[in-house]
Amino acid sequence: MTKSLIDQIGRERADQMIEKAVTDAVDEAQARGLPEAVKIDGVWVKRYPDGRIEPIDGEASHADR
């Protein structure tokens, strides 16, 4: 049976690579002005760089409540 990539490189190295990839993706999204997905009061929303908030599931805007 072949080893998984995590078994081959080790859990610590895999975790480091994952952390760097996530950080790079967040930095790129912010640089492009894309929204981030966050949970506010139990509701998943898109938070834009200009501060605007839109619910992901189509509910009324958090700012409109």
C-alpha angles and dihedrals in degrees: 000000000000121000121247118246089254090054090048098050100026132250095267094054091045091052090050092051092048092049092050092048092051092046091049091049092050091048092050093048091050092047089053092048094245121154124253124226112239136162115239119181090343094308124111110230141170111243112200125206090250090060096255114141126204125181112239094218095054099258120142114291115273087232090055094058 
